[in-house]
Amino acid sequence: MILNAIAEKLKRQSKDDFKGRHFEAWLIVQAVIWYLRYPLSYRDLEEMFEERGFEGS
């Protein structure tokens, strides 16, 4: 499936690709995977991360 291929490619990205970002690379990748895989809004993603103990600004 194309989505799985995209997810794997994102997971292999170098840390330099996320340099200067507010969040860690794995957190960004997880948000993108969930956003593409499920019909979620940005608010839904924020709530999911907050439920798991991660806070965004």
N, CA, C and O atoms as a GROMACS GRO file, in nm:
protein
  228
    1MET      N    1   0.084  -0.117   0.000
    1MET     CA    2   0.000   0.000   0.000
    1MET      C    3   0.089   0.124   0.000
    1MET      O    4   0.194   0.127   0.064
    2ILE      N    5   0.046   0.225  -0.072
    2ILE     CA    6   0.125   0.347  -0.085
    2ILE      C    7   0.146   0.415   0.049
    2ILE      O    8   0.255   0.466   0.077
    3LEU      N    9   0.043   0.417   0.132
    3LEU     CA   10   0.054   0.484   0.262
    3LEU      C   11   0.163   0.420   0.348
    3LEU      O   12   0.237   0.491   0.416
    4ASN      N   13   0.172   0.289   0.346
    4ASN     CA   14   0.276   0.222   0.424
    4ASN      C   15   0.415   0.258   0.372
    4ASN      O   16   0.509   0.275   0.450
    5ALA      N   17   0.428   0.270   0.241
    5ALA     CA   18   0.557   0.308   0.182
    5ALA      C   19   0.596   0.449   0.224
    5ALA      O   20   0.712   0.476   0.255
    6ILE      N   21   0.499   0.540   0.225
    6ILE     CA   22   0.526   0.677   0.268
    6ILE      C   23   0.566   0.680   0.415
    6ILE      O   24   0.660   0.749   0.453
    7ALA      N   25   0.495   0.603   0.497
    7ALA     CA   26   0.525   0.598   0.640
    7ALA      C   27   0.667   0.547   0.664
    7ALA      O   28   0.740   0.602   0.746
    8GLU      N   29   0.705   0.442   0.592
    8GLU     CA   30   0.840   0.387   0.609
    8GLU      C   31   0.946   0.487   0.564
    8GLU      O   32   1.051   0.499   0.628
    9LYS      N   33   0.918   0.558   0.456
    9LYS     CA   34   1.014   0.659   0.408
    9LYS      C   35   1.029   0.771   0.511
    9LYS      O   36   1.140   0.816   0.536
   10LEU      N   37   0.918   0.815   0.568
   10LEU     CA   38   0.925   0.920   0.670
   10LEU      C   39   1.004   0.875   0.792
   10LEU      O   40   1.079   0.953   0.849
   11LYS      N   41   0.986   0.750   0.831
   11LYS     CA   42   1.057   0.698   0.947
   11LYS      C   43   1.208   0.693   0.924
   11LYS      O   44   1.286   0.702   1.019
   12ARG      N   45   1.249   0.679   0.798
   12ARG     CA   46   1.392   0.669   0.766
   12ARG      C   47   1.457   0.805   0.742
   12ARG      O   48   1.578   0.812   0.722
   13GLN      N   49   1.379   0.912   0.743
   13GLN     CA   50   1.434   1.045   0.717
   13GLN      C   51   1.543   1.077   0.818
   13GLN      O   52   1.538   1.035   0.933
   14SER      N   53   1.641   1.151   0.772
   14SER     CA   54   1.749   1.188   0.863
   14SER      C   55   1.702   1.295   0.960
   14SER      O   56   1.604   1.365   0.936
   15LYS      N   57   1.773   1.306   1.070
   15LYS     CA   58   1.736   1.405   1.171
   15LYS      C   59   1.751   1.547   1.119
   15LYS      O   60   1.685   1.638   1.169
   16ASP      N   61   1.837   1.567   1.019
   16ASP     CA   62   1.855   1.700   0.963
   16ASP      C   63   1.728   1.750   0.894
   16ASP      O   64   1.707   1.871   0.884
   17ASP      N   65   1.645   1.660   0.847
   17ASP     CA   66   1.522   1.701   0.782
   17ASP      C   67   1.426   1.769   0.879
   17ASP      O   68   1.340   1.847   0.838
   18PHE      N   69   1.442   1.740   1.007
   18PHE     CA   70   1.354   1.797   1.108
   18PHE      C   71   1.427   1.897   1.197
   18PHE      O   72   1.376   1.938   1.301
   19LYS      N   73   1.546   1.936   1.156
   19LYS     CA   74   1.626   2.028   1.237
   19LYS      C   75   1.556   2.164   1.246
   19LYS      O   76   1.508   2.218   1.147
   20GLY      N   77   1.550   2.217   1.367
   20GLY     CA   78   1.488   2.347   1.389
   20GLY      C   79   1.338   2.341   1.411
   20GLY      O   80   1.274   2.444   1.426
   21ARG      N   81   1.283   2.222   1.415
   21ARG     CA   82   1.140   2.207   1.439
   21ARG      C   83   1.113   2.205   1.588
   21ARG      O   84   1.201   2.171   1.668
   22HIS      N   85   0.991   2.242   1.625
   22HIS     CA   86   0.953   2.249   1.766
   22HIS      C   87   0.942   2.111   1.830
   22HIS      O   88   0.969   2.095   1.949
   23PHE      N   89   0.902   2.011   1.751
   23PHE     CA   90   0.879   1.877   1.803
   23PHE      C   91   0.986   1.781   1.752
   23PHE      O   92   1.052   1.807   1.652
   24GLU      N   93   1.000   1.670   1.822
   24GLU     CA   94   1.096   1.568   1.781
   24GLU      C   95   1.048   1.502   1.651
   24GLU      O   96   0.929   1.501   1.621
   25ALA      N   97   1.143   1.446   1.577
   25ALA     CA   98   1.113   1.388   1.446
   25ALA      C   99   1.009   1.276   1.456
   25ALA      O  100   0.918   1.271   1.374
   26TRP      N  101   1.023   1.188   1.554
   26TRP     CA  102   0.930   1.075   1.563
   26TRP      C  103   0.787   1.122   1.588
   26TRP      O  104   0.691   1.058   1.544
   27LEU      N  105   0.772   1.234   1.659
   27LEU     CA  106   0.639   1.286   1.688
   27LEU      C  107   0.575   1.344   1.562
   27LEU      O  108   0.456   1.326   1.538
   28ILE      N  109   0.654   1.412   1.482
   28ILE     CA  110   0.605   1.466   1.355
   28ILE      C  111   0.565   1.353   1.262
   28ILE      O  112   0.459   1.358   1.200
   29VAL      N  113   0.649   1.252   1.253
   29VAL     CA  114   0.620   1.138   1.165
   29VAL      C  115   0.492   1.068   1.210
   29VAL      O  116   0.409   1.033   1.126
   30GLN      N  117   0.476   1.046   1.339
   30GLN     CA  118   0.355   0.979   1.390
   30GLN      C  119   0.230   1.061   1.357
   30GLN      O  120   0.128   1.004   1.318
   31ALA      N  121   0.237   1.192   1.372
   31ALA     CA  122   0.123   1.278   1.342
   31ALA      C  123   0.087   1.270   1.194
   31ALA      O  124  -0.031   1.263   1.158
   32VAL      N  125   0.187   1.270   1.107
   32VAL     CA  126   0.162   1.261   0.963
   32VAL      C  127   0.101   1.126   0.928
   32VAL      O  128   0.008   1.119   0.847
   33ILE      N  129   0.151   1.019   0.987
   33ILE     CA  130   0.098   0.885   0.959
   33ILE      C  131  -0.049   0.878   0.999
   33ILE      O  132  -0.132   0.831   0.921
   34TRP      N  133  -0.081   0.924   1.121
   34TRP     CA  134  -0.221   0.920   1.166
   34TRP      C  135  -0.309   1.008   1.078
   34TRP      O  136  -0.421   0.970   1.044
   35TYR      N  137  -0.257   1.127   1.040
   35TYR     CA  138  -0.335   1.221   0.960
   35TYR      C  139  -0.367   1.162   0.823
   35TYR      O  140  -0.478   1.182   0.771
   36LEU      N  141  -0.273   1.091   0.764
   36LEU     CA  142  -0.295   1.031   0.632
   36LEU      C  143  -0.378   0.904   0.639
   36LEU      O  144  -0.455   0.875   0.547
   37ARG      N  145  -0.363   0.828   0.744
   37ARG     CA  146  -0.429   0.700   0.755
   37ARG      C  147  -0.575   0.710   0.798
   37ARG      O  148  -0.658   0.631   0.753
   38TYR      N  149  -0.606   0.805   0.885
   38TYR     CA  150  -0.741   0.816   0.941
   38TYR      C  151  -0.800   0.954   0.910
   38TYR      O  152  -0.726   1.050   0.889
   39PRO      N  153  -0.932   0.964   0.908
   39PRO     CA  154  -0.995   1.095   0.882
   39PRO      C  155  -0.990   1.184   1.007
   39PRO      O  156  -1.091   1.200   1.076
   40LEU      N  157  -0.874   1.239   1.034
   40LEU     CA  158  -0.854   1.320   1.154
   40LEU      C  159  -0.828   1.465   1.118
   40LEU      O  160  -0.772   1.496   1.013
   41SER      N  161  -0.870   1.553   1.206
   41SER     CA  162  -0.837   1.695   1.191
   41SER      C  163  -0.713   1.723   1.275
   41SER      O  164  -0.669   1.638   1.353
   42TYR      N  165  -0.657   1.840   1.258
   42TYR     CA  166  -0.542   1.878   1.340
   42TYR      C  167  -0.580   1.882   1.488
   42TYR      O  168  -0.499   1.848   1.574
   43ARG      N  169  -0.702   1.924   1.515
   43ARG     CA  170  -0.749   1.926   1.654
   43ARG      C  171  -0.754   1.785   1.711
   43ARG      O  172  -0.716   1.763   1.826
   44ASP      N  173  -0.802   1.690   1.631
   44ASP     CA  174  -0.805   1.550   1.676
   44ASP      C  175  -0.664   1.501   1.710
   44ASP      O  176  -0.643   1.435   1.812
   45LEU      N  177  -0.568   1.533   1.624
   45LEU     CA  178  -0.430   1.492   1.649
   45LEU      C  179  -0.378   1.553   1.778
   45LEU      O  180  -0.312   1.486   1.858
   46GLU      N  181  -0.406   1.680   1.797
   46GLU     CA  182  -0.360   1.747   1.919
   46GLU      C  183  -0.419   1.681   2.043
   46GLU      O  184  -0.348   1.658   2.142
   47GLU      N  185  -0.547   1.650   2.038
   47GLU     CA  186  -0.612   1.584   2.152
   47GLU      C  187  -0.554   1.445   2.177
   47GLU      O  188  -0.536   1.405   2.292
   48MET      N  189  -0.525   1.371   2.070
   48MET     CA  190  -0.468   1.237   2.085
   48MET      C  191  -0.332   1.243   2.153
   48MET      O  192  -0.302   1.163   2.241
   49PHE      N  193  -0.249   1.339   2.112
   49PHE     CA  194  -0.117   1.351   2.173
   49PHE      C  195  -0.128   1.397   2.318
   49PHE      O  196  -0.052   1.351   2.403
   50GLU      N  197  -0.221   1.487   2.347
   50GLU     CA  198  -0.239   1.532   2.486
   50GLU      C  199  -0.285   1.417   2.575
   50GLU      O  200  -0.242   1.407   2.690
   51GLU      N  201  -0.372   1.331   2.523
   51GLU     CA  202  -0.417   1.214   2.599
   51GLU      C  203  -0.301   1.121   2.632
   51GLU      O  204  -0.303   1.050   2.733
   52ARG      N  205  -0.200   1.122   2.545
   52ARG     CA  206  -0.085   1.034   2.565
   52ARG      C  207   0.028   1.103   2.642
   52ARG      O  208   0.136   1.046   2.660
   53GLY      N  209   0.003   1.225   2.688
   53GLY     CA  210   0.100   1.295   2.771
   53GLY      C  211   0.194   1.388   2.699
   53GLY      O  212   0.289   1.438   2.759
   54PHE      N  213   0.171   1.415   2.571
   54PHE     CA  214   0.255   1.507   2.495
   54PHE      C  215   0.180   1.637   2.480
   54PHE      O  216   0.063   1.639   2.441
   55GLU      N  217   0.248   1.748   2.509
   55GLU     CA  218   0.184   1.878   2.501
   55GLU      C  219   0.242   1.957   2.385
   55GLU      O  220   0.363   1.955   2.362
   56GLY      N  221   0.156   2.024   2.313
   56GLY     CA  222   0.198   2.112   2.206
   56GLY      C  223   0.163   2.254   2.241
   56GLY      O  224   0.087   2.280   2.334
   57SER      N  225   0.220   2.346   2.167
   57SER     CA  226   0.190   2.485   2.198
   57SER      C  227   0.100   2.545   2.093
   57SER      O  228   0.064   2.662   2.102
   0.00000   0.00000   0.00000
